[in-house]
Amino acid sequence: MPKLSQKAVDMPASPIRKLVPYAEQAYAKGLKVYHLNIGQPDIATPETAINAMKNADIKVLEYSHSAGFASYRNKLAAYYQKTGINVNAEDIIITTGGSEALVFGFMTTCNPGDEIIIPEPFYANYNGFAVMAGMDVVPVRATIENGFALPPVEEIEQKITAKTKAIVICNPGNPTGYLYSKEELEQLAAIVKKHDIFLFADEVYREFCYDGAVPHSVMNLKGIEENVIMIDSVSKRYSMCGARIGAVISKNKEVMAGVMKFAQARLSPPTIEQIGAEAALETPQSYFDEVIAEYVERRNVLVDGLNSIPGVFCPKPSGAFYCVAKFPVDDSDKFCQWLLEEFQYEGQTVMMAPATGFYSTKGAGKNEARLAYVLNKEALEKAVECLRAAIEQYPGRVEVSEDSKNLSSVG
Amino acid sequence: MPKLSQKAVDMPASPIRKLVPYAEQAYAKGLKVYHLNIGQPDIATPETAINAMKNADIKVLEYSHSAGFASYRNKLAAYYQKTGINVNAEDIIITTGGSEALVFGFMTTCNPGDEIIIPEPFYANYNGFAVMAGMDVVPVRATIENGFALPPVEEIEQKITAKTKAIVICNPGNPTGYLYSKEELEQLAAIVKKHDIFLFADEVYREFCYDGAVPHSVMNLKGIEENVIMIDSVSKRYSMCGARIGAVISKNKEVMAGVMKFAQARLSPPTIEQIGAEAALETPQSYFDEVIAEYVERRNVLVDGLNSIPGVFCPKPSGAFYCVAKFPVDDSDKFCQWLLEEFQYEGQTVMMAPATGFYSTKGAGKNEARLAYVLNKEALEKAVECLRAAIEQYPGRVEVSEDSKNLSSVG
């Protein structure tokens, strides 16, 4: 049998999905499992999007333009303008999800062996997309104690080599929920300008900012217009994860011409789901107001609940619908597996994503886990109860001084 | 501004789309343009597929499984079994179109610098997918005089080096319409076995075989089960190009595990269009009988019409809905552009895809063009009339001896 490629070996298995067999064991035992491990919201997709797909009068399900329907690109540009983000229709190429947008963006800008700097913890699939493009990920450490704020500029600059081609951020962040301030983005812009590298920003959680926090888009940063590539997606914004509609956005004409060649090779993004995404742009503000109010309540239930458990610390995120919490345990991979394999509390247990999969540095995040607050408040309350009981019972529990906990009450 | 990657430079621009600006000039002059340049059929999508998407009761448009819905994979396996092709559900990973299937397949099996052998002319986007995976395409020449039959085995074997990782075929072929015989496939199997390389077969046109010709799947080749990777798609079979639903199929568990890691990184194929693809499997045979009867008539109108033009030769294809024709012209790129830019016949003209884009060898196919018979018979008759007049008027016309034409009446 011929050998597989090195990429097939290097591709990471999904850290979020590797516990699935243990979850299946838990179901088999009749346990109720609270799934805080995945970013699949239970929020209803806007009816305007669903109805547009149902009512589309299609006789022949044809390809769209490789860059996506012109009508969609025009309306999407109008959405950005209305949101105060400087984007025109010609700056947009519609992709099959944010995933494809990242792959095309990476392949257009980076050669095999080039380095991209990413503050860790970061969305685990960035590793996979980097493997696909043959790039090396260079992490720079954000800490839970600082609420996952941007690491100091000097630390980022220390990582820059002749091979550095880009910095990649997710804002608001998955898995941290951290929202970069305008000042932090301007610090990044200064580095990007000084070293003339690209800045990728995955802004798919833009709509989910809480407590009056305002998201700032990299598209509005001055002086680095040619360096910025924004990644977007309808997946989370309209709870349309299954639509697989995203976008690459840049003012850099050469980048867009490069991305377009990759887009042409795969012909087009999905037609019907583009129709849904276009219609979703007419979702009324009231939908977001309701969704955001819901997420704020969920976040408070989950994060306040976690922080009320002795030895647990979770910075309160300002955006997205994830948080990373630190647990008083020896190894969160083992803890997460134990929750499914050996633990139960009144017939229930919790599934979380061990944070190690979100760090590129070996051993980092060993006592952290990501939790997605994509379930309703009652479920989250029960999940917190489960975790409280679990921490008491877990054989690998370690003592944490209250000092180190207090240190962390930032963010 | 930072430099783009070498891949962005190497990615070929679509040879099919590069004439679009000239077509737009033709529209601006008020000309009717017969589009024989693209493989977008005008055939209606089966109602069963359209209705399933319309009637899907979706509240939250969620991700599917990364390998596609289990229900779809099960029914798809049943379709293959019914078609006499040895495939089980666990041999299938659903992808976003045949395009993604090829990219995942190539990335799973080939390292940068590895070589893949492809009989040319071949589907132009294979070049793009090879660039994405960093592979080198090594063409082996099929000739119009032989109706684009498989090149002699010795010629294929001569191309095999230590870097050769796979042979790639499209069967029935785009752009040639050639259907490989069982004997030809067994010849390929022998080479694949002898050199222990992979065999990729793009079988998306399987349903379109004419005049009683029977397609043979590589999945049924004996002794190379671990080497075979089949690519499939609903795009052409059910006229669902815009659905972007395809599949990677292999009995090789390691290959499938590798592909699965790429599939997990991009989360899932589109949900609603998968529902449509699953329902499309219930399309009655009468739909295909009608569609095939229609394509046979179209093929006859186009191919017989082309062969009736002095100096033009077109082997009659047994499958798919393309043909490659040889024209008595100096340069078919120039000829195709001239048709749009300077020619008209009673207010009409024809758009074709110059064949050079389907050859990897520089200069090959210089007097050939691909025509897709995706328009109705009346339109095809008029297109032939246009081409007859065009050949008479074209300033770059070259004389062709009737001898060389007769030589070619094979296939």
Interface residues (C-beta under 8 A of the other chain):
Chain A: M1 P2 L4 S5 Q6 K7 A8 V9 M11 P12 A13 S14 R17 Q40 P41 D42 I43 A44 T45 A49 I50 M53 K54 N55 I58 K59 V60 L61 E62 Y63 S64 S66 T96 G97 S99 E100 V103 M107 T108 T109 C110 N111 P112 D114 N125 G128 F129 M132 A133 G134 K165 A166 D196 I197 F198 E226 N227 S239 M240 C241 G242 A243 R244 N252 E254 V255 G258 K261 F262 Q264 A265 R266 L267 S268 P269 P270 T271 I272 E273 G276
Chain B: M1 P2 L4 S5 Q6 K7 A8 M11 P12 A13 S14 R17 Q40 P41 D42 I43 A44 T45 A49 I50 M53 K54 N55 I58 K59 V60 L61 E62 Y63 S64 S66 T96 G97 S99 E100 V103 M107 T108 T109 C110 N111 P112 D114 N125 G128 F129 M132 A133 G134 K165 A166 D196 I197 F198 E226 N227 S239 M240 C241 G242 A243 R244 N252 E254 V255 G258 K261 F262 Q264 A265 R266 L267 S268 P269 P270 T271 I272 E273 G276
